[in-house]
Amino acid sequence: MPLHLTITMPNFVRTRFTWLAYFTLGYYSYLQAALGPMIPFLRAELDLNYTLAGLHLSAFALGMFIAGATGDRVVRRWGRSRAFWFSGTGMAAGAVLLALAGHAALTIGSSFLTGLIGTYLLVIIQAALSDQYGDRRAIALTESNVLASTGATLAPLLIGLSFSLGMGWRTALYLGAVVWGLTWLIARRVTIPDSRPAAVSPTENTRQPLSRAFWAYWVVLFLGVSIEWCVVFWAADYLEKIVGLNKDAAATASSVVFIAAVVARAAFSRLTWRFQSRWLLLVAMAFAAVGFPLFWLGRVPALNLLGLFVCGLGTSNLFPLSLSTATGVAASQINRASSRISMGTGLAMLVTPQVLGTLADQVGIQTAFALVLPLLAAAAIVTYATNRRLATTPAES
């Protein structure tokens, strides 16, 4: 069906594919974000400890890691269009299997399937938008993550609402699959652009190593995603066990971090028109440094939620800003760079929230959350050092 959604700004045009990419990233983030607020329900139903509960995110992240390691080869073999629609369909199927499963081994396996197949969607969206917008990629990537945050915000809200209405938390997962089916019906004829010849350097074929600057920002991305997902995945459980909210209230209240993400990513997407993403990263880290202690150490629910909101203003922008910065220094190798970024995202989600969960079994969830502080400090140090090096040796970028 015809869609008249093209909006023009100086050197920036949003096409039908742009809107499809934005919406689809929201769908991906919705199902990804559902893992956190559903954990209190799964823990109660299946009698899981923190370690087993954390394996659901680790399984999803392991799938992301494998997809990131193989994404460039999959796209070269299948082409972006076929891989795009297959990936979205596989993610919907994995979510339905997760909802139907009644044993920890099956729910963990379904999480792995969802992360593995679904992440090819992420690889394609990042690479295609970077190809399409070139040096304006930061605008497209931060705007797309506003839609991602909107989808992620809906997940805890709908899980809490469907449970409180007696429909069960699984309804939110079924809804995600229905939305994907409707997306395919409406947008299946939208062209998914393959790599532009001008965007593909000969170095892509000779496998020239990605630059040191790219890998430095890859480390920042790894640390930033680690911080964000430690907070996102365990926030609902923390609000229940430490702050004292009941399960459905905790699931709903955890949406505060996603609401903050919508606000912050919308604001930062405008700032990328005027300021370089690599310096905005430090601003985002400052918000996280202010908000996290309030969430972590607050003794009044309102203070915990305020801290979670302020923390979300910062953590939500660590991924899109480090993504746009890393792809900016690897623009001639975009398919490989996008795949390695997804690999790093998956590795961060695989390792760090699981480490926090295992620590929580030993020392309690509140003490375990101290892990966030050294991660944030390390991210700030690497970002500042790499920014300074690029400022003095711009040829590397």
C-alpha positions in Angstrom: 0.0 0.0 0.0 1.4 3.5 -0.8 2.9 5.4 2.1 3.6 9.1 1.8 6.0 9.5 4.7 9.0 11.2 3.1 10.2 14.2 5.2 13.0 16.4 4.0 15.5 18.3 6.2 18.9 19.8 5.0 20.8 16.8 3.6 18.5 14.4 5.3 15.5 12.6 3.7 13.4 10.0 5.5 12.2 7.4 3.0 9.7 4.5 3.3 12.6 2.2 4.2 13.8 4.6 6.9 10.4 4.5 8.6 10.2 0.7 8.2 13.7 0.4 9.8 12.7 2.7 12.6 9.5 0.8 13.3 11.2 -2.6 13.0 13.9 -1.6 15.5 11.1 -0.7 17.9 9.6 -4.2 17.4 13.1 -5.7 18.0 13.6 -3.7 21.2 10.0 -4.5 22.4 10.7 -8.2 22.4 14.3 -7.7 23.7 13.1 -5.5 26.6 10.4 -7.9 27.6 13.0 -10.2 29.0 13.6 -8.0 32.1 10.1 -7.4 33.4 9.0 -11.0 32.7 11.7 -12.4 35.0 9.9 -11.9 38.3 7.0 -13.9 36.9 9.2 -16.7 35.5 11.1 -16.8 38.8 7.9 -17.3 40.7 6.4 -19.8 38.2 9.5 -21.9 37.7 11.2 -21.4 41.1 14.4 -19.9 39.6 17.3 -18.4 41.5 19.0 -15.2 40.1 21.6 -17.3 38.2 19.0 -19.3 36.3 16.9 -16.2 35.7 19.9 -14.4 34.3 20.5 -17.2 31.9 17.5 -16.1 29.9 19.2 -12.8 29.0 22.5 -14.7 28.6 20.9 -17.1 26.1 19.5 -14.2 24.1 22.9 -12.4 24.2 24.7 -15.6 23.1 22.4 -15.6 20.1 23.3 -12.0 19.5 27.0 -12.8 19.7 26.7 -15.6 17.1 24.6 -13.4 14.8 27.1 -10.6 15.1 30.0 -12.9 14.3 28.2 -14.3 11.2 25.9 -11.4 10.1 28.1 -10.0 7.3 28.4 -13.5 5.7 24.6 -14.1 6.1 23.8 -10.8 4.4 26.3 -11.4 1.6 24.7 -14.8 0.9 21.0 -14.0 1.2 20.9 -10.3 0.6 19.5 -7.8 3.0 15.9 -8.1 1.9 15.5 -11.9 2.5 17.6 -11.8 5.6 15.5 -8.9 7.0 12.1 -10.6 6.7 13.4 -14.0 7.8 15.0 -12.5 10.9 11.9 -10.6 12.0 9.7 -13.8 11.5 12.2 -15.9 13.4 12.2 -13.5 16.3 8.4 -13.6 16.5 8.5 -17.4 16.4 11.0 -17.5 19.3 8.9 -15.2 21.4 5.8 -17.4 20.9 7.9 -20.5 21.9 9.1 -18.6 25.0 5.5 -17.9 26.0 4.4 -21.5 25.4 7.3 -23.1 27.2 6.8 -24.3 30.8 10.3 -25.4 31.8 13.5 -23.4 32.4 15.5 -25.3 29.7 12.8 -24.5 27.1 12.4 -20.9 28.1 16.2 -20.4 28.0 16.4 -22.2 24.6 13.6 -20.0 23.2 15.5 -16.9 24.4 18.5 -18.1 22.5 16.5 -18.6 19.3 15.0 -15.2 19.6 18.3 -13.5 20.1 20.1 -15.5 17.3 17.6 -15.0 14.5 16.3 -11.6 15.6 19.7 -10.0 15.7 20.3 -10.3 12.0 17.5 -7.7 11.8 19.6 -5.4 14.0 22.7 -5.9 11.8 20.8 -5.1 8.6 19.1 -2.0 10.0 22.3 -0.6 11.4 24.3 -1.2 8.2 21.5 -0.1 5.8 20.9 3.2 7.6 24.6 3.9 7.8 24.9 3.2 4.1 21.9 5.3 3.2 22.9 8.4 5.3 26.7 8.4 5.2 28.0 11.2 7.3 24.5 11.9 8.5 24.3 8.4 10.0 24.3 9.7 13.6 20.9 11.4 13.0 19.4 8.3 11.5 20.8 6.0 14.2 19.8 8.1 17.1 16.3 8.7 15.6 15.9 5.0 15.1 16.7 4.4 18.7 14.0 6.8 19.8 11.6 4.3 18.2 13.6 1.5 19.8 13.0 3.1 23.2 9.3 3.5 22.5 9.0 -0.2 21.8 11.1 -1.0 24.9 8.9 1.2 27.0 5.8 -0.6 25.9 7.1 -4.0 26.9 7.0 -3.6 30.7 3.8 -1.5 30.6 2.0 -4.2 28.6 3.4 -7.1 30.7 2.3 -5.4 33.9 -1.1 -4.3 32.5 -1.9 -7.7 30.9 -1.1 -9.4 34.2 -3.2 -7.0 36.3 -6.1 -7.5 33.9 -6.0 -11.2 34.3 -4.8 -12.0 30.8 -1.4 -13.2 31.9 2.0 -11.6 31.2 2.5 -13.9 28.1 -0.1 -11.8 26.2 2.5 -9.2 25.6 4.7 -11.7 23.7 1.8 -12.9 21.6 1.1 -9.3 20.7 4.6 -8.8 19.4 4.2 -11.7 17.0 0.9 -10.3 15.8 2.5 -6.9 15.2 5.2 -8.5 13.0 2.6 -10.3 10.9 0.8 -7.0 10.3 4.2 -5.3 9.4 4.9 -7.9 6.8 1.4 -7.5 5.3 1.7 -3.7 5.0 5.4 -3.3 4.2 6.6 -6.4 2.4 7.0 -4.5 -0.9 9.3 -1.8 0.6 12.7 -2.1 -0.9 15.4 -3.0 1.6 18.5 -1.3 0.1 21.6 -3.5 -0.4 25.1 -2.0 0.1 25.8 1.0 -2.1 28.8 0.4 -4.4 30.3 3.7 -3.2 30.0 2.5 0.4 31.9 -0.7 -0.2 35.6 -0.3 -0.1 38.0 -2.9 -1.6 39.3 -3.3 1.9 36.0 -5.0 2.7 37.1 -7.9 0.4 40.8 -8.0 1.4 39.8 -8.1 5.1 41.9 -5.2 6.2 41.7 -5.0 10.0 39.3 -2.5 11.5 41.0 0.5 12.9 42.2 1.0 16.5 39.7 3.8 16.9 36.9 1.5 15.9 37.9 -1.1 18.5 38.3 1.6 21.2 34.7 2.7 20.6 33.7 -1.0 20.4 35.0 -1.3 24.0 33.0 1.8 25.0 29.9 0.2 23.3 30.6 -3.1 25.2 30.8 -1.2 28.5 27.8 1.0 27.8 25.6 -1.9 26.9 26.8 -3.8 30.0 25.7 -0.9 32.1 22.4 -0.4 30.4 21.4 -4.0 30.6 22.5 -4.5 34.2 20.0 -1.7 35.0 17.3 -2.7 32.5 17.3 -6.4 33.1 17.4 -6.4 36.9 15.5 -3.2 37.6 12.1 -4.9 38.0 13.5 -7.5 40.4 15.4 -4.8 42.4 12.2 -2.7 42.7 10.4 -5.8 44.1 13.1 -7.2 46.4 14.8 -4.1 47.7 12.3 -1.2 47.1 9.3 -3.3 48.2 6.9 -3.1 45.2 4.8 -6.0 44.2 5.5 -7.9 41.0 3.1 -6.2 38.6 3.8 -2.8 40.1 7.6 -3.4 39.8 7.2 -4.6 36.2 5.2 -1.5 35.3 7.5 0.9 37.3 10.6 -0.4 35.5 9.2 1.3 32.4 10.5 4.5 33.9 14.0 3.7 32.5 12.4 3.2 29.0 10.4 6.4 29.2 13.6 8.2 30.1 15.2 6.6 27.0 12.5 8.0 24.7 13.0 11.5 26.1 16.8 11.3 26.1 17.2 9.8 22.7 14.8 12.3 21.1 16.8 15.1 22.7 20.2 13.7 21.8 19.0 13.0 18.2 18.7 16.8 17.8 22.0 17.4 19.5 23.8 15.2 16.9 22.9 17.8 14.3 25.3 20.2 16.0 27.7 18.2 18.1 29.9 15.1 17.5 28.6 11.8 18.9 31.9 11.0 20.5 31.7 14.0 22.8 28.0 13.6 23.5 28.9 10.2 24.9 30.6 11.9 27.9 27.4 13.9 28.5 25.3 10.7 28.6 27.8 9.1 31.0 27.4 12.1 33.3 23.6 11.6 33.5 24.2 8.0 34.4 26.7 8.9 37.0 24.2 11.2 38.7 21.1 8.9 38.4 22.5 5.5 39.2 23.5 6.2 42.9 20.0 7.6 43.5 18.3 4.4 42.1 20.8 2.1 43.9 20.9 3.7 47.3 17.6 5.5 47.6 15.4 4.5 50.6 12.1 6.0 49.4 10.5 4.5 46.2 10.0 8.0 44.7 13.8 8.6 45.0 14.6 5.2 43.5 12.4 5.9 40.6 13.8 9.4 40.1 17.2 7.9 40.1 16.2 5.2 37.6 14.8 7.9 35.3 17.9 10.1 35.4 20.1 7.1 35.0 18.0 6.1 32.0 18.5 9.5 30.4 22.2 8.6 30.2 22.4 4.9 29.8 19.9 4.9 26.9 22.3 7.0 24.8 25.4 5.0 25.4 24.5 2.4 22.7 23.3 4.7 19.8 26.1 7.3 20.3 28.9 4.7 20.5 27.2 2.9 17.5 27.3 6.0 15.4 30.8 6.9 16.5 32.2 3.4 15.8 30.5 3.1 12.4 31.7 6.6 11.6 35.4 5.5 11.9 34.7 2.3 9.9 32.4 3.6 7.1 34.2 1.8 4.3 33.7 -1.6 6.1 30.1 -1.1 7.3 28.7 -4.6 7.0 31.6 -6.1 9.0 31.6 -3.2 11.5 27.9 -3.5 12.0 28.3 -7.3 12.6 31.1 -6.8 15.1 29.1 -4.2 16.9 26.2 -6.6 17.2 28.7 -9.2 18.4 29.9 -6.8 21.1 26.4 -5.9 22.1 25.6 -9.6 22.5 28.8 -10.3 24.4 28.0 -7.5 26.9 24.5 -8.8 27.4 25.8 -12.3 27.7 28.5 -11.7 30.3 27.7 -8.7 32.5 24.1 -9.1 33.7 24.8 -12.8 34.3 27.8 -11.8 36.4 25.6 -9.4 38.4 22.9 -12.1 38.8 25.5 -14.7 40.1 26.9 -12.1 42.5 23.4 -11.4 43.7 23.0 -15.1 44.7 26.1 -14.7 46.8 25.9 -11.2 48.3 22.4 -9.9 47.5 21.1 -7.9 44.6 21.8 -4.5 46.1 25.5 -5.2 46.8 25.8 -6.8 43.4 24.7 -3.6 41.7 27.9 -2.0 42.7 29.4 -3.6 39.6 27.9 -0.7 37.5 30.3 1.9 39.0 33.6 0.6 37.7 32.0 -0.2 34.3 30.9 3.5 34.1 34.3 4.8 35.1 36.1 2.6 32.6 33.7 3.7 29.8 34.4 7.4 30.6 38.1 7.0 30.6 38.3 5.1 27.3 35.9 7.5 25.6 37.9 10.6 26.7 41.2 9.1 25.8 40.1 8.0 22.3 38.3 11.4 21.7 41.5 13.2 22.5 43.6 10.9 20.2 41.2 11.5 17.3 41.3 15.2 17.9 45.0 15.2 17.5 45.2 12.5 14.7 42.0 13.1 12.7 43.3 11.0 9.8 42.5 7.9 11.9 38.8 8.6 11.8 
